[in-house]
Amino acid sequence: MATRLQYIFNKSVQITTIVFTNTVALQDVDKIVFFKETGLSGAWLKKEFEYSFDNVIWSSKRTLTQQSLSNIQVNDNPELWLRFTYTRANYNTADITDFYVFYDSNSVTPPSPPDASINADTLQGEPGSYYLDRANFTGPYTGLNVENIDGGDASVYYGRSDTSLGTTLYFSRIDGSGIIEVSRSSDGIITIGADASGVGGASYENPYPVSETVGGIIDGDSFFVGGKTFAETMEAIFYPLAYPTLTNPSSTFIENASYLQKIGNSISIQFTSTFNRGSISPQYDADSPYRSGLGNSVHYTGTGLIDVGSYPSSPNIQTVNPYVVLSGVQTWTNYWSYDAGVQPYDSKGFPYDSSLAAGNTSTDSTSLEGVYPLFATTGSIDILAEQGLFSMITENNIELNLVTQPPFSPDKQRFDIPDLWLASRPLQGVETYNTLTSSWEYEGGSAFSSLTYWNTSSTTHIINGIVNYTRYSYNSEDRGASQIRLKF
C-alpha cells in the first residue's frame, strides 16, 4: 500500500534563476500528487521542470503546473530525480523560499531531507563589473541628484534613473494658470482649485496627449482634447477603469426523503431543482445583470421524473408518489439548459470579455439506499427489537446494547442480519466491550474465533413480505448486559 510522503528540495540561487533539485533519489514513487511553494513573490518569466530515472538522461523541460507534474509516468522505475527551474528578470524581481513535492511511494522510509543551505556562489555567475555598477545596489542612495524642482508652484515625483554615477530623482512641476490656483501647505499637501475669484468650474483644454500616466489617465491618451473640468480630471485619476466580476450559471438538486429507506416501502419523494443565472457584478450598462439568459429547459434521469421545456420556472418541483423502494442505491440526476447571456461592459461603457454562449449547467445528483433493518435483544431477552436502519453497502462497527441473559433462561442474547446483506458483506467478527480495560476485544482472541461464540440459524421477518434472516445466538455462559460491535 502506497504511503503519502513529502520532500523539500535543495535550493540553488542565481541572478535570473532559482533551481530546486533532490540530492537523493525519490524511491519507489507510485504517483506525484502535488507540489507546494512557500514565500512566493514577484513576477516569474517562466516555471519549468524536468525529470530523470538515473540522474544522467533527463527529459525535456516542461511548463510547471500541478497537472503536468502529476502526469509523470514513473512506470515502476525505482528512482526519480526532479529539477525545477524558476526564471526571473533580475535577482530582485521575484523570489521563492522553499519548494515541496508530495508523492505516494511504496517505500516506507522517505529520503533524508537535503542540506538546507543555499548554493550561492560568491559572484553568482556575474562579472565583477556587475557589482561595481551602483544601479544593481540595494540600500541607501549615493550620489543622489534631483531634477525639475526649481520654479513652479509645486512639484510631484514621477520617476528615477540609476547609473554608476548615482541616482537621479525626477519631479514634475505643477503650475497654476488662468483661474486655477496651486498651493502647498506647510505639511506638504498640494491643493489644486479655484483662484481667489472663487470660480471653480473652469474647463482645462489641451490638444496634446498626456505624457505621463496618472491614476486612470493613461500616457498617450488625448484626455484634455475638448476640455475637462477639475471634477472630471479628479474622477479620471481616482476612479480609473474597472471591470465586472463574472459568475457562471449553476443549479442545485435536492429531495426530501431520508437516504436510508426500507426495501419495499411505498413513499412520496419531492424533488426540487433550482436554476441560478449567475451574475455580472456590477453590470456597467442597462442590460441584464445576469451572466446567462433564461433557463429554457430542465433535464432529469431517474424513476418518475420527466424533462420540462418551454422555459420552466425555477425552482422546478416534481413529486414521485408512490415510489416503491428497491434494494441498493437508487439515483436521480438533473441539469438545466440556458439561453445565451448579454455582453458585459466595463465602468467606461466598453465591452468586456464576451457574452456567455447558450449551454448547460453541470449535472447534480441525489440518491437513496434501500435496506432491511437489523433485529436484536436490546429491550427484552425474549423479544428481538427492530434496530435503526444502516447502509448494507458501507456501514461497519455497528454497536448493539444487548440486555442481561438471565441464569437458566432458554432465551439467549441474539441478533438477526438480513441474508441479502450477508450475501455481499459477510459478518467477519463480533467485538465485545471490556468494561475493565475500556477496550473492544474479540472473544477467543480473533475475529474468526469470536464467531464460534454465536450459533447461527435461519429465521424470517415480515417487512413488506417475508424476508430471510440469519440469527446469531450467544452460546457461552450466561452473562449480564453486554455491548457488542458487528464487524463486516
Steps between C-alpha positions, in 0.01 A plus 500: 500500500643840396596755769458878459843666538637851456842621394658848525740566214851643510509865390762658271476877441633691196432855378219410262417144608425297811540123457364229731637144482485187714841400632390140549265298280131476584453125543218281361275793403149386413358843410583870537198649682575875511764762578507794742689831478576717806606863509400552135511867390552717194458425129657187350581483128449122501490191723627170356592151610682193364543149633735201479499139616880471530624862554678472162239509224244778553167580338443826311387798706125533551282781633440444873136452600337273756352290215818474289707389802239241599503363144856361532483126424744336742435150353655302789836682479654469847652849499368844405708819466332838453631846408285816524619825337342837591607782260474871586611828337746587778595392849256743668194456275376169646583259781399163648602352835439124478360241261330176614372198310237269647498151351375148562777242543522127561811568710421539869812711567512845337837631379702713739429874463759694300750744638296814571789733406467700176752447223597866461827547310707802603408697187201284391634474146533879445824687413653738750377800298142400588570572867684825423187641331295671773187452294508140628535601865225497764499714813583873545550718191844649427563791268132606515387752233163679486358656179214739413406629844600861432223743412127437485248496780553134599666179380418127501733203461468312169807278459865412567812399310777285648851515350854440619514872588210472743122532510307783336146575621270686258211725597229667290411862562138590575432858394178692547371687196188700422245453773663180633700547819762258635603525865725301729444492878770481765435126544562432129138468379448633145158653428371571148186714480343831409689825543401783728213596269317184618438366150548121519315354204747592228594254230860423412567422135817372335526363145800279580491147650604473864865400544476317833262241645320645804237278661248405231640749246731295280818626335418596138128553560351816344321558825486882497394540137166680514562603860458338840379652825689458823232256622528294181877490533485388865248229418720367219803491731344344808225293339680322216363235267341208688373161384205293620528158666345225287332205675379213280151350536446197726225276634415301814305176538356365827225267622320465833533125563742354755796321341424162667161348424346155559492284189145473368370810678270719290605863557443847359812690387503871412789606273601867476728634225606865516670699222735794567576719197833619642590867504686791344596703805483785459348527152608846379216514248120493490501139373427195716720450809485121443785305337266270308161530338191328634497130579322353200464137618575271794620141454471196730590133517349254748167334567197729497665826385440660158680772303330838480544747210347835396684706762389343829498709813766451764487317732355209303327261742387146416350239732529125447214332688493217555860389466575138603848475651732246337804325645827697482568853381247681281618822333337797324694767303421852381639789293362815332541634145513878464495770229798719411575793729556871434829682432674619821640857509775674696457816707567717195225336298722286276440127433685273745571132435213353297141390543447147633391254231193283552588184692432271793574506871702218653306185592389456863374178656314375808459143626339273757582143606248222557590279801356249745527572876693301761325337800650439846411431866562860604177549697405154630677161495198329346423756227721607209438872451538671164809722489568818303580483131861454387657501156542143382776623265732705721394479868745338744569488875128488581452513878219308675423517873369153591298447820601263783479128427333355818639178654333181371285702257424324170529841332847618402647829381428510125511714189365447145669614174326496157630226268507758219756697703711194584507386136721795401657591837541203737536557872875481579489509880326623815685728744393529866572810708716418804396740776809412709751598231271750320575335168336294227611136490431186299393202714749226422761756392411540131212596273463141379502359854242754617242352262526159673327658802187553291279224358332577167157399377252608233201720579269747329343841563200662335618819325276574204493123459700209640873578526765237580738573789788322678471492878812512723440359855761527776606147601739559792427539872226734614613861529371846589417784268759518224606751238604334175629634168438328164796495261438450126 
